[in-house]
Amino acid sequence: MKVLEVIRQGQIGGGESHLIDLVSFLDKKKIEPVCLSFSGGEMINRLNEMGIICYVLETQRPFDLRIQKQIIELIRDNDIQLVHAHGSRAASNMLYPVRKLHIPFVYTVHGWSFHDDQSFLVKKLRAWSEKLICHYADEVICVSQSNADTGRELFGLKMAHVIDNGVNLDRFNPQNSLKDLRPVFGFDKDDFVVGFIARCTIQKNPLLFLESLQLAHKVYPEIKGLFVGEGDMDSQVDEYIALHQMQDYVFRSPFRIDVPDILNCIDVYCLPSLWEGLSIALLEAMAMSKAIIATPTDGTKEVLRNEENGLLIPVNDISALTDAILRLHDDYSLMEKCRTNARMFVSERFNANRVAESVSAIYSKYK
């Protein structure tokens, strides 16, 4: 069965990591995946190295009339039997082709595109577009129960499979032989390193991370930051670091592919997001036995138990984030408890191989 996996961008992020793992664990004797992305990047390189056929049609538009003919030709030329879109930006560009060609369409919601911080009109428009996509999808997959509940409450989503995101537990294993990157980033072995490893976008709230880190560093100079990621807030982040002279204790890096090694060199993983479906990066950090500080967004509040396997803080609360960093710095027993429980929790429930099996079962309905 030939399946076209479609995603908005080719850079490495949560949804892209999910797609790489999904493709890796699919039974190739039964399913032949082909990938389409609307930008190039490291994900495409990784998939090519795995021998996966990949296509890139450059566009930033949620619906681009100019590429619809190319998508249709791509589906026909590759004898695609099912299309699986990851995220609303990918799905909106696939609605016309799948309808025209009468091909089964699966849509995975990696977090809804509407959020409470948007204006009434924008939120209403995006909720309408999500409802439209879900209406025409043959199958809808939500990566958290909270996402499914929100869709049902806001626009009457009736049928949705809840398949939690998963992690490649062989790759994200703290017992593996891992590189010591602390000297590379300029950290000493006694530094307390707080990591922000995510897209540099408003969703992830990077400036809140920097503000809180700055306050914590004033209390304990050994508290330092590792900021890995890039996005449309790059210039604002760079300006903030320069304006507040944080260069001596914050190391800034673009996307990297050696994420297990990156996680190995931090003490705490911080994700102060405004919204999330279920963050792959969060699960990867938990799998690597890291202490977590995060906001109770949809998927996060389903996996983090406050003071058990991480610390939950209110959204957009600088004081709470600063206090959480200082608390983990001061309380070694709490830190170790969160680390141990984080790895155990992810190992029991969030295995990428299980995700691939669940998705394959959905595909098999359309053979």
Secondary structure as UniProt FT lines:
FT   STRAND          2..7
FT   HELIX           14..25
FT   TURN            28..30
FT   STRAND          32..37
FT   HELIX           42..49
FT   TURN            50..51
FT   STRAND          53..56
FT   HELIX           65..67
FT   HELIX           68..77
FT   TURN            78..79
FT   STRAND          82..86
FT   HELIX           88..92
FT   TURN            93..94
FT   HELIX           95..101
FT   STRAND          105..109
FT   TURN            116..117
FT   HELIX           120..136
FT   STRAND          139..142
FT   HELIX           145..155
FT   STRAND          161..162
FT   TURN            169..171
FT   TURN            174..175
FT   HELIX           182..185
FT   TURN            189..190
FT   STRAND          192..197
FT   HELIX           202..204
FT   HELIX           206..219
FT   TURN            221..222
FT   STRAND          223..228
FT   TURN            232..233
FT   HELIX           234..243
FT   TURN            244..245
FT   TURN            247..249
FT   STRAND          250..253
FT   HELIX           259..264
FT   STRAND          268..271
FT   HELIX           280..287
FT   TURN            288..289
FT   STRAND          291..294
FT   TURN            298..299
FT   HELIX           300..303
FT   TURN            307..309
FT   STRAND          310..312
FT   TURN            315..316
FT   HELIX           318..330
FT   HELIX           332..349
FT   HELIX           352..363
FT   HELIX           364..366
//
